[in-house]
Amino acid sequence: MHFVDAKGILTGKNGFQGMNIYRGCSHGCIYCDSRSKCYQFTHPFEDIEVKQNAPELLEKALKSKRKKCMIGTGAMSDPYMHCEKELQLTRKCLEIILRYDFGVAIQTKSDLILRDIDLLSEINRNAKCVVQITLTTYDDECCAILEPNVCNTKRRIEVLEAMQERGIPTVVWLTPILPFINDTQENVTAILNECIRTGVKGVIDFGMGLTLREGDREYYYEALDKHFQGMKEKYIKQYGNAYELPSPNAKELTGVFQKICKENGILSTPEGCFDYMQELPEKYKQMSLFD
């Protein structure tokens, strides 16, 4: 872990702003796209870069904004990595978002988010809060291999339950689905049944498969050699050096996914989910005109 003073913290359009408080991650997920060389990390991925002035930058930015909007975090680096427990930079940023009447869409795999459920509830009452949880693998033994340094799927489902009890809307990322590993109808159906039970607003799926590029491909294949004997060779034979690796079961799984979501009124396209998460209720937009 090392500390830097960032020059800025928010990126994106006026209607939706994204921020990353950290760079790198300690969760150790074997498929992590953020390891890819295209993101130009100049330090080891597990050596977390901490933007120590993130709260100050965020407050300065929100003070100057005339229109309220949703603030997103967690797209590149989980805001609830292990170091957050002590540093509390995510919590400080949530306090600022609440103070200035903005909304938040926050994405994580960690149950540490429950520490901040008080703030998330207040933000949701005051403006809007959407909590996004990644669920890839219902079987916890497999989950421990794929996502080794973070809480298991059952615990993340408990996070969804806790958010439901507080009236905080949730979105689940059902991605990636790894060919020959978790790409079964049993796995996808089990996860979706929990989404129904916990009242999830939307589920994001990018085609029932995996993407690999330089940097994360090597890390993924090393994990396959360690945990799934012969699987790397199977991947190379099936996909070569492709970026997109659709599951051989993609058509079947997508059909199951879309049917279950439609029958239960769950948003099921990435566009629909993103539109929902990025939209702040009209009354808050109107209020902001008088700021």
N, C-alpha and C positions, 0 to 999 in steps of 0.2 A: 504494500500500500504506500502510495506517495501523494503528496498534496500539491496542488497548483492553484494559481489565481487565474480564473478564466476571464476572457474579455467580454463574453456575452453568455446568456443562458437560454434565451428563447429563439426558436426558429419557426418559420411557417407563415401562413397567411393570417390576416387580421381576424378571420373567423375561427381560427384554431391555431394554437401555439404549442409547440412541443419543447420539452426540455429533458436533458440528461444530466443528472447530478454526478453520476459516476461514469467512468469508462473502464471496460473490462468486467469480469464477473467471477465469482467464487463458487457458483452452483455446480460447475463441472458437467453440464449437459453434453452428451457425446455428439449431438447433432448441431450445436450452436452455430448459426450463420454469422454471428457477430465476430467470430474468429477469423473470418475471411480476410485475405490480404488487401482486398479492395478498400477496406476501412482504414488502412494505413496506420495501424498501431505501431508506435515507436518504443513500446515497452511490452514485456510479457503479459499475456492476457489476464493471468491471475494476479498480477501486480496492479491492484486497482488504483486508477487515477481518481483522486477525490477533488472535486471542484469546491474547495473550501469556502469560497466567497459566493456560492450559489444563492443562499438566502438574500444577501445584500443586493446581488444583481437582479434577482427576481422582484424584490420590493421596488427597486428603482424602475424597473420595466413596467410593473403593474401600476405604479403611481402615475406614470405618464400616459397610460392608455385611456382614451375617452370611451371606447366601447368595451363592454364586458365580453368575455369569450370563454371557451373551454381551454384548459391547460392540460396537455397530455404528457405523461411520463412513463417510461418503462419499455419503450419500443426497442432501444438498443442495449440498455443495461438495466438490470432489475433494480428498482429503487429500494428494495428490501434485502439486499445482500447482508452477509454477516456483519460487516463493518458498520452498517446503519444502526445496529443495536446500540452501539456506543456513541457514534457521531451524531445521530438524530438529525441529519441534514434534510432528509425527506420530511420528517415531522415539522421542522422549522418552515420549510417551504409550504406545507399544507396550512400552517397557521397564517402565513402571509396571504395565500389564496383565499382563505376564509375572511381575513381582515378586509380585503379589497373587493369582496363580493364576486369573485370569479368562480367558475366551475372547474371540475377536474375529472379526467379520465385516466385512471392509474392501472398499470399492468404489472402483475407479479406472479411468481410461483410460490412465494413464501407466506407462511402463516404469521410472520412478524407484522403483517399489515393489520392484524387484529389489535395490536398495541394502539393504533391510531384510529380505531373505529369511532371514537368519540368525535374526532375532528371530521372524519368522513361523513358522519351523520349530520353534523352541523352544516357542512358545505352543501349536502344534499337538501337540507331544509331551506337553506339560504339561497342556493342557486341550483346546482346539479352536480351529482357525483356518480360516476360509473366505475365500478371495480371490475377489472378484467383478470381472469384466472386461466392459466394454461393447464389443460388436461389432455394428455396424450395416451396414457396407458392405465387402464383400470386395475390391472394386476400389480400389486405393490412390489412383488419380487422383481418383476421386469422394470418397474418404475425406478427401483433402487439402482439398477444398472444404467438406465438411460439418463436419469437425472439424480446423480448420486449424493449431492451435497445440499439438498433442500428437502423440505417435508414431502411426504408421499401423497398420492392422489386422494386417499381417504381423508387425510387432514385438509387438503385443499377443498374438498367437498364440504367439510365442516366450516370452512371460511365462507363458502357460498351460502350455507345455512344461516350463519351469523349475519351476513349482509341482508338476506331475505327478511330476517326478524327485525332488522332496523329499517326496512323499506328502501334499501340502497340497491338500485338496479345493477345487474351483473351481465357480463358477456364472457363467454368461454372461447378460448382459442383451442380448437381441436386440430392442432398442427404442431409438428409434422407427424404424419402417419408413415412409419418406416417400412418399406417393402420387406416382406418375409419375416417381420418381427412383430409389429402390433397392428398389421393391416388385416384384421379379421372382423367379420360382422359381429361376432360376440363382443369384441373390445369396443367397437364404435357404438353398438347398441347399449351396452352397459353404461358408458359415459353419458350418452344422450338421455337415458332414463333418469340419471341423477340430475341432469340439466332440467328436465321436466319437473322433477320432484322439488327442486330448489328454486323454481320460478325464474330461470335464466331468461333474460330478454332476447339475447341473440347468441349464435354460435358461428365462429369464423372458421372456414375451411378453405384451403387453397388447392383443392384438387386431389386430396388423398394421396400424398406422396411426400417427397423430400427434395430439397435442392442442395447441391454440393458445389463448392468452388474452391479455388486454391486457398489453402490455409485451414479451412474447416474440413475439407475432404480427407486430408492426411490425419487429422485428429480423429475423425470418425472411423476411418479404416483401422487405425491403431486400436480403437476400442472394440471394433468387430473382431479383430484377431485375438483380443484378450478374452472376450466374453461369448462370442458366437463363432466357434471353429468352422472354417471353410466359408463363412458368409462373405468375406471380402471378395474372394474369387467369384462367388456367385454374382455379386454386384458388378464386378468388372466385366464378366461375360454378358450380363443382361444389359448394362447401361454404358459400358465403355467409360469415356471421360465426360459424359453429358452433365449439363447443369441441372436439368429437370429429370427427376427419377420417379415417375408415376408408379404407384403400386399396380401389379398385374390385376388386382381386384378393384381398381379405382372406380370403374363404371358401376359395379355392384354396390360398393360402399357408398358412392355418391347418391345412388338411387335410394338406399336405405336412409341416409342422412336427410335428404330433401323430403322424403315422405314423412318421417317422424317430426321434423321441424314444422312442416306445413300443417299436419294434423294437430299440432299443439300450439300453433300461433307464435312460433319462435322465428325471429329473423335469421335467415340462412344464407345470405350473400354477404361477402366482404363489404360491398358498397352500401348495403342496407345497414349493416352494423356500424360502419364508419360514419355514415350520415347521422345515425342516431347519437353516437358518442360525441360528435363534433358540434352538434346543435345545442345551443343554450336556449332555454325556454324564452318565448317572445317577451314575456313580461319583464324579464331582466334586461333584455336588449332595450326595451322602451324606457325602463328606469335609467339606464346608463346615459340616455340622451340628455338627462337633466343633471348629470354629474358636473 
